Amino acid sequence: MAKKSITKRWIVNNLGVVVLALLVIEMIVIYAVQNYFYNSAKQYMISKINAVTSVLSIHSQDSSTNFSAEIRNTLENFNEKDKIELMAINSKGRVVLTSSGFSPDEDMVMPDYEEAMTKGEGSWTGRLSGGEKILAVSVPINSFNSEYNSVRMVTSLTEIDSTIKGYILAVTIVCTVIILIIITTGLYFAGSIVKPIRQISNIARKFALGDFSVRIQNDSDDEIGDLCTAINHMADELSTAEAMKNEFISSVSHELRTPLTAIKGWAETLMVDGGEDPETMKKGVGVIVNETERLSQMVEELLDFSRMQNGHFTLQSANMDILAELGDAVLIYSDKARRDNITIIYDEPEMLPFVFGDKNRIRQVFINIIDNAVKYSSAGDTVTIKAMEKDDNVIVSVADTGCGIKESDLAKVKTKFYKANHTRRGSGIGLAVADEIISMHGGSMDITSKGEGMGTTVTITLPAKSDS
């Protein structure tokens, strides 16, 4: 199917309506101008013929005068005979006298005369046999003298039509100029819409192919400009997401390769001579178990993230003891922290309110947060874990004295695939999953840091279960 251009649609629809409206207006103006000039000419001739009939009426009342001679004298001395021809029509309906001295054709039609004889006054606009357009006015005078029925005035409309044509030409020129102005401004306006839309369409195709390097040139501050700004912002976000996705794939590949390499290496070692050395066997199996646990945890994070994306991430909620889950998570990392010379300080309260939620998911969050605190700390650092009740909420904070987070990265650390520190292991989705779990429990997870090398604090807030 052929594409319908916006410009063509505008020309057909809007311009078509405008042209039609201008044509109607022009026809009305032409009719009004023609009607005005014709009526003016008619009124002028009626006033002249009434003046003539008034003079003839006076002569008819004077018995000492010869009416025929007076009417002949009136026609001969008519002062506008160069523009208007004055005629006298006898009782038989024939023109017997004219101001020009020329007798008209006997078969000349005179509708104005016939109208005057029935209605008291008649007028007619038409063409002579030679094609000339005339205006004729007749008034009866048979009440003055039985020999004559009417006087008639005839004038050519050539000059008036020429004047009307001048007005028609002027109106046509004005309408044409208006149409040209509308076409010019309309095409410019349509172009101002079509051009950025084409640009958006072309760039959107590049986005679809994965090229997020191009941007739309935005020179307007209207709705089109807002659209261009929104698409450019979308491209920025897509570009960032694409970079993060690629970084995530690279990071996960590295994270998977490291334990797999360790497992493969120790498995090969144990196959060769592990059975002969119990110490080597113990060490190799330990490495394999630890690396397998890392792989299992990574796979679980990926599965959880996939469930969140597909909307299949669910909770098995019940009243739970938050201290029990937090204590288990601390216990899991105590030995590891000790081996890495990292001190874990757990400020455990005697009692906290119950929380309504999924205990396995909450423990998963605690494990993730404590694992990050240990992972981003170095030998000699401290991880401090606190839990308390405040304003009907249970608050758990995990603070470390590790590498910290740059201020520019703080707003992004909970974004999927984002890693603020690429020197430490991790997939970059653990915090995103943890934040989603806490949000599903009606709580919040806040991450703060004073800067690089100054540690990080993660504060988890969960609503406490009311006694009622």
C-alpha positions in Angstrom: 0.0 0.0 0.0 1.3 3.4 -1.0 2.1 5.8 1.8 -0.1 8.8 2.3 2.1 11.9 2.7 1.0 14.4 5.4 1.8 17.2 3.0 -0.4 15.7 0.3 -3.2 15.2 2.8 -2.9 18.8 3.9 -3.0 20.0 0.3 -6.0 17.9 -0.5 -8.0 18.6 2.7 -7.1 22.0 4.1 -6.0 23.7 0.9 -8.9 22.3 -1.0 -11.4 23.7 1.6 -9.6 27.1 1.5 -9.7 27.3 -2.3 -13.3 26.3 -2.4 -14.1 28.9 0.3 -12.2 31.6 -1.6 -14.0 30.7 -4.9 -17.4 31.0 -3.1 -16.3 34.3 -1.7 -15.1 35.5 -5.1 -18.4 34.5 -6.7 -20.3 36.4 -4.0 -18.1 39.5 -4.4 -18.4 39.4 -8.2 -22.2 39.0 -8.0 -22.4 41.9 -5.5 -20.2 44.2 -7.6 -22.1 43.4 -10.8 -25.4 43.8 -9.0 -24.2 47.1 -7.5 -23.1 48.6 -10.9 -26.1 47.4 -12.8 -28.5 48.7 -10.1 -26.7 52.0 -10.0 -26.9 52.3 -13.8 -30.6 51.3 -13.7 -31.4 53.8 -11.0 -29.6 56.5 -12.9 -31.5 55.8 -16.1 -34.8 55.7 -14.2 -34.1 59.1 -12.7 -33.3 60.4 -16.2 -36.3 58.9 -17.9 -38.6 60.2 -15.1 -37.1 63.7 -15.7 -38.0 63.3 -19.4 -41.5 62.1 -18.7 -42.0 65.0 -16.2 -41.1 67.5 -19.0 -43.4 65.7 -21.4 -46.2 65.7 -18.9 -46.0 69.5 -18.6 -46.1 69.8 -22.4 -49.1 67.5 -22.7 -51.0 69.8 -20.3 -50.4 72.8 -22.5 -53.0 72.8 -25.2 -51.2 75.5 -27.2 -48.2 73.2 -27.9 -47.7 70.4 -30.4 -46.9 67.3 -28.3 -45.2 65.5 -31.2 -43.0 68.4 -31.9 -42.1 68.7 -28.2 -41.2 65.1 -27.9 -39.1 65.3 -31.1 -37.4 68.4 -29.7 -36.8 66.6 -26.4 -35.1 63.7 -28.0 -33.0 65.8 -30.3 -31.8 68.0 -27.5 -31.2 65.2 -25.0 -27.9 66.2 -23.3 -26.6 62.6 -22.7 -27.2 61.2 -26.2 -23.6 60.2 -26.5 -24.1 57.7 -23.7 -27.7 57.0 -23.6 -30.1 56.7 -26.5 -33.6 58.1 -25.9 -36.5 56.6 -27.9 -40.2 57.3 -28.4 -42.5 54.3 -29.1 -45.8 54.9 -30.8 -49.2 53.4 -30.1 -48.4 50.4 -32.4 -45.3 49.5 -30.3 -42.7 50.7 -32.8 -39.8 53.0 -32.2 -40.5 56.1 -34.3 -38.1 58.6 -32.8 -34.5 58.3 -31.4 -32.0 60.7 -30.0 -29.3 59.4 -32.3 -31.4 59.7 -35.4 -31.0 56.1 -36.3 -34.0 53.8 -36.4 -33.5 50.4 -34.7 -34.3 47.1 -36.3 -38.0 46.5 -36.5 -37.6 43.0 -35.1 -35.7 44.2 -32.0 -37.0 42.7 -28.8 -38.1 45.1 -26.1 -39.1 43.2 -22.9 -38.8 46.4 -20.9 -41.4 48.0 -23.0 -43.8 45.1 -22.6 -43.2 45.2 -18.9 -43.8 48.9 -18.7 -47.1 48.7 -20.5 -48.4 46.2 -17.9 -46.6 47.3 -14.7 -46.0 51.0 -15.2 -42.3 50.7 -15.5 -39.9 48.2 -17.1 -36.3 47.3 -17.4 -34.2 44.7 -19.3 -30.6 43.7 -19.4 -29.7 41.7 -22.5 -27.8 41.6 -25.8 -28.6 43.0 -29.2 -28.4 40.9 -32.3 -24.9 42.2 -32.8 -23.8 40.9 -29.4 -23.6 44.2 -27.6 -24.9 44.0 -24.0 -27.3 46.8 -23.1 -29.5 48.0 -20.3 -33.0 49.3 -21.3 -35.6 51.2 -19.3 -39.2 52.1 -20.4 -41.9 54.2 -18.9 -45.4 54.6 -20.4 -46.7 58.0 -21.6 -49.9 57.0 -23.3 -51.7 58.9 -20.6 -50.2 62.1 -22.0 -50.9 61.5 -25.7 -52.7 58.8 -27.6 -50.1 58.8 -30.4 -47.3 57.6 -28.2 -47.2 54.7 -25.8 -43.8 55.0 -24.1 -40.4 56.5 -23.9 -37.4 54.2 -23.7 -33.7 54.7 -22.7 -31.0 52.3 -23.8 -27.3 52.4 -22.8 -24.4 50.1 -23.5 -23.0 48.1 -20.6 -19.6 47.7 -22.2 -17.9 50.3 -20.1 -19.6 49.0 -16.9 -18.6 45.4 -17.7 -15.1 46.6 -18.3 -15.1 48.2 -14.8 -16.6 45.0 -13.3 -13.9 42.9 -15.0 -11.3 45.2 -13.4 -12.8 44.4 -10.0 -13.0 40.7 -10.8 -9.4 40.7 -11.8 -8.4 42.5 -8.6 -10.5 40.1 -6.5 -8.9 37.1 -8.4 -5.4 38.5 -7.8 -6.1 39.0 -4.1 -7.5 35.4 -3.8 -4.5 34.0 -5.7 -2.1 35.9 -3.5 -4.0 34.5 -0.4 -3.8 31.0 -1.8 -0.1 31.4 -2.6 0.5 32.7 1.0 -1.5 29.8 2.5 0.4 27.3 0.3 3.8 28.8 1.2 3.1 29.0 5.0 1.3 25.7 4.9 4.1 23.9 3.2 6.6 25.5 5.6 4.4 24.4 8.6 3.9 20.9 7.2 7.7 20.7 6.5 8.4 21.7 10.1 6.4 18.7 11.2 7.3 16.2 8.4 11.1 16.9 8.5 11.6 16.0 12.2 9.2 13.1 11.9 11.2 11.7 9.0 14.3 12.3 11.1 12.7 10.5 14.0 11.7 7.6 11.8 15.2 7.2 10.3 16.8 7.4 13.7 14.2 5.0 15.2 15.2 2.4 12.6 18.8 2.8 13.7 17.7 2.3 17.3 15.9 -0.8 16.2 19.2 -2.1 14.8 21.0 -1.4 18.0 22.8 1.9 17.0 22.2 4.3 19.9 25.0 6.7 19.0 22.8 9.0 16.8 20.6 11.8 18.2 17.8 13.9 16.8 18.6 17.6 16.2 16.0 19.6 18.1 15.5 23.2 17.1 11.9 23.7 18.2 10.3 24.3 21.6 6.8 22.9 20.8 5.3 19.4 21.1 7.6 18.1 18.3 10.6 19.4 20.3 9.2 17.7 23.4 9.0 14.4 21.4 12.5 14.8 20.1 13.8 15.5 23.6 11.9 12.4 24.9 13.3 10.2 22.2 16.8 11.5 22.7 16.4 10.7 26.4 15.1 7.3 25.6 18.2 6.7 23.4 20.4 7.8 26.3 18.6 5.3 28.6 18.7 2.5 26.0 22.3 3.2 25.4 23.0 3.0 29.1 20.9 -0.1 29.4 22.7 -1.7 26.4 26.1 -0.9 27.9 25.0 -2.2 31.3 23.6 -5.4 29.6 26.9 -5.9 27.8 28.8 -5.3 31.0 26.5 -7.7 32.7 27.1 -10.4 30.1 30.8 -9.9 30.3 30.7 -9.8 34.1 28.5 -12.9 34.3 30.7 -14.7 31.8 33.8 -13.9 33.9 32.0 -14.8 37.1 31.0 -18.2 35.6 34.4 -18.8 34.1 36.3 -18.3 37.3 34.5 -20.9 39.5 34.2 -23.3 36.5 38.0 -23.0 35.9 38.6 -23.6 39.6 36.3 -26.6 39.7 37.8 -28.1 36.5 41.4 -27.5 37.7 40.8 -29.1 41.1 38.8 -32.0 39.6 41.7 -32.7 37.2 44.2 -32.5 40.2 42.1 -34.9 42.3 41.8 -37.3 39.4 45.6 -37.5 39.0 46.9 -37.6 42.6 44.2 -36.4 45.0 43.6 -39.8 46.4 47.2 -40.2 47.5 47.2 -36.9 49.6 44.4 -36.5 52.1 45.3 -32.8 52.6 45.1 -32.1 48.8 41.8 -34.0 48.6 40.3 -32.0 51.5 41.5 -28.7 50.0 40.3 -29.5 46.5 36.8 -30.7 47.6 36.5 -27.5 49.7 37.3 -25.4 46.7 34.8 -27.3 44.5 32.1 -26.9 47.2 32.7 -23.2 47.6 32.8 -22.5 43.9 29.7 -24.6 43.3 27.9 -22.6 46.0 28.9 -19.4 44.1 27.6 -20.8 40.9 24.3 -21.8 42.6 23.9 -18.4 44.1 24.5 -16.7 40.8 22.0 -18.9 39.0 19.4 -18.2 41.7 20.0 -14.4 41.2 19.5 -14.8 37.5 16.4 -16.9 38.0 14.9 -14.4 40.4 15.7 -11.6 38.0 14.0 -13.5 35.1 10.9 -14.1 37.3 10.8 -10.4 38.1 11.0 -9.4 34.5 8.2 -11.9 33.6 6.0 -11.0 36.5 6.3 -14.5 38.0 8.2 -13.4 41.2 5.9 -14.3 44.1 6.1 -14.3 47.9 5.1 -16.9 50.4 4.2 -14.5 53.2 3.6 -15.3 56.8 4.4 -13.8 60.2 8.2 -14.1 60.6 10.9 -13.4 63.1 13.2 -10.9 61.4 16.0 -11.5 64.0 16.1 -15.3 63.1 16.7 -14.6 59.4 19.2 -11.8 60.1 21.1 -14.0 62.6 21.3 -16.9 60.0 22.7 -14.5 57.4 25.3 -13.1 59.8 26.3 -16.6 60.8 26.8 -17.6 57.2 29.4 -14.9 56.7 31.1 -14.9 60.0 33.7 -17.5 59.1 34.4 -16.0 55.7 34.9 -12.6 57.3 37.3 -14.0 59.9 39.3 -15.7 57.2 39.6 -12.4 55.3 40.5 -10.5 58.5 37.2 -8.5 58.4 35.4 -7.8 61.7 31.7 -8.3 61.8 29.9 -6.5 64.7 26.3 -7.6 65.2 24.3 -5.4 67.5 21.5 -7.8 68.1 18.5 -6.5 70.1 16.6 -8.8 72.5 13.3 -8.6 70.6 11.7 -7.1 67.5 8.1 -7.0 66.3 7.1 -9.7 63.8 7.1 -8.8 60.1 4.6 -10.2 57.6 6.6 -11.5 54.7 8.5 -14.3 52.9 11.2 -15.3 55.3 13.3 -17.0 52.6 13.2 -13.9 50.4 14.1 -11.6 53.4 17.0 -13.9 54.3 18.1 -13.7 50.7 18.2 -9.9 50.9 20.2 -10.0 54.2 22.7 -12.5 52.7 23.0 -10.3 49.6 23.6 -7.1 51.6 26.1 -8.7 54.0 27.9 -10.5 51.2 28.3 -7.1 49.4 29.6 -5.5 52.6 32.2 -8.3 53.1 33.0 -8.4 49.4 33.7 -4.6 49.1 35.7 -4.5 52.3 39.4 -5.3 52.7 41.5 -6.8 55.5 41.2 -4.7 58.6 37.8 -3.3 57.7 34.7 -3.6 59.9 31.1 -4.5 59.0 28.5 -3.3 61.6 25.0 -4.8 61.6 22.2 -3.2 63.6 18.5 -3.9 64.0 15.9 -1.8 65.8 12.3 -0.8 65.9 11.2 2.8 65.0 7.8 4.3 64.2 6.1 0.9 63.7 8.9 -0.1 61.4 11.7 -2.6 61.7 15.0 -1.1 60.5 18.1 -3.1 59.7 21.3 -1.4 58.7 24.5 -2.9 57.4 27.5 -0.5 57.4 31.0 -1.2 56.2 34.3 0.7 56.2 35.2 -0.7 52.7 35.8 1.0 49.3 32.6 3.0 49.3 30.6 4.3 46.3 31.1 7.5 44.3 28.3 10.0 44.6 27.7 9.8 40.8 27.1 6.0 41.2 24.8 6.1 44.2 21.6 6.7 42.2 22.4 3.7 39.9 23.6 1.0 42.2 20.1 -0.5 42.5 19.7 -0.5 38.7 19.8 -3.9 37.0 23.2 -4.9 35.5 24.9 -1.9 37.1 28.2 -2.4 38.9 29.9 0.6 40.6 33.1 -1.3 41.2 34.3 -3.6 38.4 37.3 -4.9 40.4 35.0 -7.0 42.7 33.1 -10.1 41.7 29.4 -10.0 41.2 26.7 -10.0 38.5 25.3 -6.5 39.1 21.7 -7.7 39.7 21.8 -8.7 43.4 20.9 -5.2 44.7 18.2 -4.9 42.0 16.6 -8.2 43.2 17.0 -7.2 46.8 15.4 -3.8 46.2 12.5 -5.5 44.4 11.9 -7.9 47.2 11.9 -5.2 49.9 9.5 -3.1 47.7 7.1 -6.1 47.4 7.1 -6.2 51.2 6.0 -2.6 51.4 9.4 -1.4 52.6 12.4 0.5 51.3 16.1 0.0 50.8 18.4 3.0 51.0 22.1 3.1 50.1 24.3 5.9 51.3 28.1 6.5 51.1 30.3 9.5 51.9 32.5 8.7 48.9 35.2 6.3 47.7 37.2 4.7 50.5 34.7 5.9 53.2 32.4 2.9 53.4 28.8 2.2 52.5 25.6 1.9 54.6 22.6 0.0 53.5 19.4 0.7 55.5 16.4 -1.7 55.1 13.0 -0.5 56.4 10.1 -3.0 56.8 6.7 -2.3 58.2 6.1 -4.1 61.5 3.2 -6.5 62.0 0.5 -4.8 64.1 -0.8 -6.7 67.1 -4.4 -6.1 66.0 
